[in-house]
Amino acid sequence: MGRSDIPSVYVVDSHGTRPALPPRPGREKKQSEAAQYLLFVLVILALFGLIIEACFIYQLHNSKNADSASVSKRVGASPTPATEKLCDDGICPSKPVAHLTDGQDVHLDPHVMSWSTIAEPLLYGMTYEDPKLIIQKEGYYYIYSKVHFSDIGSFHHSVTVQTERYAGGVITLLKSRRYSSKNEKGSHNLSNSFLGGVFHLYKNDAICVNTSSTKHIIRNKAYENVFGAYMI
C-alpha cells in the first residue's frame, strides 16, 4: 500500500452533529426560589387576614355584651327609658304595638303614671321613655288605659299627647271624672277607670297617662293598671 493511501489523523468530519449543551442549573434554581418566596408571602397575607378578622369578631362580640349589660344595669337600677322589644319568641307584629303594666320598680310622679320595664313590656315599633310612650311611625292608633283606684272624693284619669305640631305642647285625648264620698264606716270603695279611642299620631309624638293623684292608685297586681297603643 502506498503512503498516500493512509488517512490522516487530523481529518475532521465537518458534517457531524454536535452534542446539545446541558441546561444551566442557575436559571431553574432562581425560578424555584422566586415561586417559593411568592407562596410564602401569600400564606403570610392569608394568616394576617385571618388574625384581623378574628380581632374584629372579638371586638364586635364584646361591644354587644357591653351594650346588653348596660341596658340590664339601667333597667335594674331604676325605671329609665326602655329599649324597643323587637320580637317575642321570633314572632314579630305586623304593625307597631305597645302594652305597659304596673310593677314594683315603678316610682310614681304625683300626677303622671309610670310603667314597669323589668317585666319585659310588649314594645314594637315604639319606644318608652319614662313616663312617655314615643310614636315612631305616623298613623292611626288605638290608645287605651285602665287604672284601679280608691273611690273617694274627686278623681280624674286622662291620656295626653305631647306634640311638636301644637303650640301649647300638650293635648288631652281622653279623660274621665269620678265623684264620690265616704260611706258610713268612714272607709272607701274601690273603682276602675278605662279609657280608649282612635287618634292620628305623628312620629315623635309622646303619649302618657295622668291622674288627679297617683296616691289613690291601687297597686295590688301589675295587670290592674295598664297602658298601651297599637296601629290600626
LINLIN-V853601 format. One record per pair of residues at least 24 apart in sequence whose C-alpha atoms are under 6 Angstrom apart, sorted by the first residue. I is the first residue (numbers start at 1). GAP is how many residues later the second one is. Records with the same first field share a line. If there is no record, write none. Layout:
BEGIN
I = GAP ; GAP
END
This chain:
BEGIN
81 = 47 ; 48 ; 49
82 = 46
84 = 39 ; 40 ; 43
85 = 38 ; 39
86 = 38
96 = 28 ; 29 ; 134 ; 135
97 = 27 ; 132 ; 133
98 = 24 ; 25 ; 130 ; 131
99 = 128 ; 129
100 = 126 ; 127 ; 128
101 = 121 ; 122 ; 124 ; 125
102 = 120 ; 123
103 = 119
110 = 103 ; 104
111 = 99 ; 100 ; 101 ; 102 ; 103
112 = 97 ; 98
113 = 96 ; 97
132 = 74 ; 75 ; 76
133 = 73 ; 74
134 = 70 ; 71 ; 72
135 = 68 ; 69 ; 70
136 = 67 ; 68
137 = 66
138 = 63 ; 64 ; 65
139 = 61 ; 62
140 = 59 ; 60 ; 91 ; 92
141 = 57 ; 58 ; 89 ; 90 ; 91
142 = 55 ; 56 ; 87 ; 88
143 = 53 ; 54 ; 85 ; 86
144 = 51 ; 52 ; 83 ; 84
145 = 49 ; 50 ; 81 ; 82
146 = 47 ; 48 ; 79 ; 80
147 = 45 ; 46 ; 78
148 = 43 ; 44 ; 69 ; 70 ; 76
149 = 41 ; 42 ; 67 ; 68 ; 69
150 = 40 ; 66
151 = 38 ; 39 ; 40
152 = 28 ; 29 ; 36
153 = 26 ; 27 ; 28
154 = 24 ; 25
155 = 57
156 = 55 ; 56
157 = 53 ; 54
158 = 51 ; 52
159 = 49 ; 50
160 = 47 ; 48
161 = 45 ; 46
162 = 43 ; 44
163 = 42
END
